[in-house]
Amino acid sequence: MPAHDARIYLDQDMQQPELLELAGGSAAVYSARSPYKQTPNEDAAAVLPVDDARTVLVVADGLGGMTAGERASSLAVTELQRSIAAMEGGDQMLRTAILNGIESANRTIGEMGLGAATTAAVVEIDHGVVRPYHVGDSMILVVGQRGKVKLQTVSHSPVSYAFEAGLLDEQEAMHHEDRHLVSNVIGSPDMRIEIGAPLELAPRDTLVLASDGLLDNLYNDEIIQWVRKGRIERLVAQVAGECRRRMTEPQEGVPCKPDDLTLVVYRRGG
């Protein structure tokens, strides 16, 4: 994928993931609206290359219903694209461009006055080093080939905080009546951006960005086992297929929440 050749994914209903070569590795992108849904897919995604060794990956999950959520997630990715395309300079400038893009989206969404909002999971990749930025409950995960979790964001939601504090187990959290509540979103005057520490990817490490259509239909251990090895375009197709099966074929004791689903999976070359 040539440097500066940005790819933006809005209101997608993909049947198969798209495979891209970039930043010393490969990325697979998949986005589809919830089964039986007639309104737009409120998720959005972007792959924003800076040069041959640097890129920015984005997943945004719009909130607000009807077209408001779709507009919010679209603004999140397009404002990030605009800010990154306009930057000049090195590594520090990339971080600034990402923060400026999120802040700009926050202002613009708020000014729409529609009650719209969006989450955002953003990762910069710079010569094999990743740094996560996130707002809301979309996930960023790095898994080694043997299944070791090297990075995982904590969702900005009351249920996730209760789970992290040991007040709920994973099954209780998955089925909690307040699981849909998000306490930090782009489009809010109180929005905050959580920035993680940089992490160097080992060869064959897998980076995952996902909307909550993944988290609400697969347990964490299942996600790790699905993504830790295998060709990324194949594993993304398999994960998407399993999520869709659970959304459309409910079984007692098995997670099931029909929702838009977006995945961006990146793996550094060996």
Buried (B, 14 or more C-beta within 10 A) or exposed (E): BEEEEBBBBBBBEBEEBBBBEBBBBBBBBBBBBBBEBEBBBBBBBBBBBBEEBBBBBBBBBBBBEEBBBBBBBBBBBBBBBBBBEEBEEEBEBBBEBBBBBBBBBBBBBBEBEBBBBBBBBBBBBBEBBBBBBBBBBBBBBBBBBEEEBBBBBEBBBBBBBBBEEEEBEEEEBBBBEEBBEBBBBBBBEEBEBBBBEEBEBBEBBBBBBBBBBBBBBBBBEBBBEBBBBBEBBEBBBEBBEBBBBBBEEEEEEEBBBBBBBBBBBBBBEE
